[in-house]
């Protein structure tokens, strides 16, 4: 078991970044700001707002500076952003983010496709990003992606993931996430890897990032909860996915996660019906249905 077992969980809302970067719709900066405003209104305190990567690589997030200049700044709300190199972290700091997020991919082929760098190069880049962010007092979080499966190399050896974790733990991130980037994980493997990572990085908060590509995300979240993970990424409506992984759509929907965890007795601090309302609004902005099931079915039926 990881850490202290309790019923408080934290959800990091990733729709503005990981959701929109792969969606066919192109939302304006004003629409993104309104999305973030609505996310705050339902109770979100941690929002992955954007990405400071090359706009040519992810053109949908080319407005990163304009977005951060326009987002509301209420007390208690923290904005994170992705940075993959020194230029990215410098831009993120200048734009006023609260947390810098990095990514190291657990397979060489996917790492080249995703970041145009080897695993070793990505770890070195993260060291620089982390040092720069920490030097100005920002929180840091690093994600090890494709830890249960790679679209190019197949199954990923858990020992390889643990070796990566050993190196990342040396940078003392505030949080380390394990990502099922292409949605291949199953519950027993999720539990086993989180427990192994906790032994390698006992001082680091662990977070789960699950895609629902093969309809296993909620089962995997349950498995992670059962071994003590209390922080998870999710995307309003279930929008998005990794644009560099073939067929890897399927971020797990925030409202689906909230329904599951609340019915299990956990408390996320989020209002389910307001999430459903926000998801319906997002559908109208995107111009297409969102994958979430709870958005369609609603919460637990009330007596008539």
N, C-alpha and C positions, 0 to 999 in steps of 0.2 A: 504493500500500500504506500501511496505517495503522501507525505506530509500529514496535516491535520484533516480529518474527515469532518466536513460540515455541510450544511445545506445551502450555503451561499455560492452562487456561480457568477461568473462574469462573461458576458458576450461581447466580443469585439466585432463591431459591424463593418463589413468589408464591401458593401454594395457600391459605395462611391468610387472605389479603386478596383478591386478584383472583380466586382460585378460588372461595372460599366465598360471596363477595358476590352471585354470580349463580346459585348452585346452588339447586335447589328444596328441599333439606334445610335444616333449622335445627339446627345443632350447638350444644350448650351450651358455655359457657366452659370447663368441664372437658374436654370433648372436643377443643376447639381447643388447649388446653394440651397434651393428650396427643399431638395431631398434631404440634405444634411439638417436643415431646420426641423423637418418633420421627424427625423431620427432622434434628435435631441428631445423633441416633444413627447416621444413615447417612452423616454427614460434612458436612452443610450448615453453613456459617459465616455466610451472609447470608440472612436470612429477612424477607420483607415480612409483618409480623405482623398489621397491622390498618389502620384508616382513621379519622382524626379529622375526619370530616365530619358534617354534620347527620344525626342518627339517623333522621330522617324520610325522608331521601333514600336511605339505605342501612341499613335496619333490622337486617339480619343482622349488622352490625358495631357495634351500639349498645353492646356491652360492652367497648369499646376500653380504658377505664381498668382495668376488672376483669381483663381479659386480661393487660395489661402488668404488673399487680401480681402475677400468678400465674406468669408464664413463668419457666423456669429461666434462670439467668444465668451459664453457664460462661464461662471465659476464651476469647477468640477468636471468640465468636459475636456478631454485630451484628444488631440489630433495626431495621428501617425501618418507617415508617408514612406514609401519605398525609395531606397537609394542603393545603387549598385556600384558606385565608384566615388572618387574624391569630388568630382564636379557635382555629382548628385547630392551628396551630403552637404556641400557648401550651399547649394541652392535651397535645400530643405531648411537649413539653419537660417538663411537670410529671409525665407518666407514665413518663419515663425512657427514651425511645427513643434510639437511637444515630445514626440518620440520618433526615432529613426529606425526603420526596419530594413534588414538585409536578407538575402536569400543565398543559400548554398544548395545546389542540386546534388542528389546522391548518386547520380550516374554520369559518366563522362560524356556520353553521346548527347544526352538531354541537356547537360550543362553547356555544351557548345551551342546547341540550338537555342537555348533560353538566354544565355548570357555571353556567348561567344568567348568563353574562357573555360579552362580546365577546373576541376574541383580544387586543386591546390591554389590556382590563381584566384578563384572566388574566395577562398578562405583568407588569402593574403589581402584581397581587397576589403573584405569584411573587417579585418584587423584595423586597417586604416580608417574605414568608415566609423567603426566603433570608437576608436581613440579620438577622432575629431568630434563626434557627437558628445562623448562623455566629457571632453575638455571644456565644453560650454554648458554642462549641466543637463543635457538632454537624456532621457531614458533611451535604452537600446533594446531591440528585440531582433532575433535572427531566426529564420525559418529554414529547416532542412526539408527540402521538397522532394517529392517522388520517392519517399522512403519505403513504401510498400510495393511500388511497381513503376516501371519506366516504359514509355510507349515505344522505345527503340531497343532496349536491352532486356526487357521482360522483368522477371523477379529481381528484387534488389536484396543483396545479402545484408542481414541485420548487423553483422560484424563491421561491415563497411560503414554503415550509418553510425555505429558507436565510435568508430575511429574518428569520423568527422565531428561528432559531438565532443569528444575529448579535446580536439583542437579549439572548437568554438567556446567551450567552457572556460578556456584560459583567458578569453576576452571579458569574462564576467558580465555577460548580458543580463539585463533585468528579467528577460523572458526568452525561452527557447521553444519554438513550435515545431511539431512534426506534422508534415502535410501529406495527405493522400491525394496528390495532385491529379491523378487520372482515375481515381475512384475504384481502386482494386482491392483495398484492404477489407479484412473480415475481423470480427470481434476478438477472437483468440489471439490473432497476431498483433492487433492493436494493443491489447492489454500487456502482452509479453514485451513488446518494444518499449512502451512507456515505462514499465517497471525496470527494464534494463537501463534505459536512459536516466532514470531517476537515480540509479546507483552510480552512474558516471558523473552526473551533475547535480548532486544533492542540494546545493545552495541556490539552484535556479528554478524559478517558476516555469512549469511546463504548460503548453497550450496545444490544443488539437485543432487542426484545419482539415475538414473532411468534405470531399465532393461526393455528390449523390449520383454519380454517373451510372453506377450499377445497383442503385437503390439500397445501399448498405450504410449510408451516412449515419442515420439515427441509431442503428444497431451498434455502430462503431463508437458513437458518442456515449451510448450506454455503457459499453465496455470500458471506455476511458474513465467515465464517472465512477465505475465500480472499483477502479484501482486508485482513485483519488485525484484525478485531473479535475480542475475546477474552472478553467478558462478555455473558451472555444471561440473560433471565428465562425461567422455565418453571414449570409447575404439576404437582405430584404427581398422577399419573393423567390429566392433561390436563383437570382439572375447571375450570369457570368460564368467564368471558368478560365482556364489558362489558354491564351491565344497561341501558345507555342507547342501545345500538346494535341495531336490529332484526336478528335472525338472526346476531349476532356472537359466538356461542359458539365455543369451540375454542381455549383456551390450549394451547400445545404441551406434551406430557407430558414431565416431567423424565426419566423412565426411557427414553423414546424418544430424547431428546437425548443422554443419557449413552451409550446403546448406539451411536448414530451417531458421536459424537465420539471415544469410546474406540476403536472399530474403525478410525477414521481416524488414530489415533496421538496423540490429545490426551489430557490428563489433567485430570479435573475434581475429583479427590480424593473422589469419591462412590462408594459400593459399589453396583453394579447390582443384585445379588440382594437386598440389603437394601432398596433402593428398591422393587423388585417386591413384597417382603413388606409394606412400608409401604402401598403402593398397594392391595393386597388388604385390608388392615385398613381403609383409608379407605372402600373400597366397602361394607364392613359397617356403617360408621357413617352413611354417606349413604343407605343403603338402595336403591342402584341401581348398575349397572355404571359404570365410568369408561371414557373413550374410548381410553386408552392401548393400543397394540398390543403393545408389548414386555411389558407386564404380563400379557398373555394368552399370548404365544408364548415368553417367557423370553429369556435371553441367547443367545449363540452356542452351538449344540449341542456337547456334549462327546462325545468318542469313547466308544463302548460297549465 
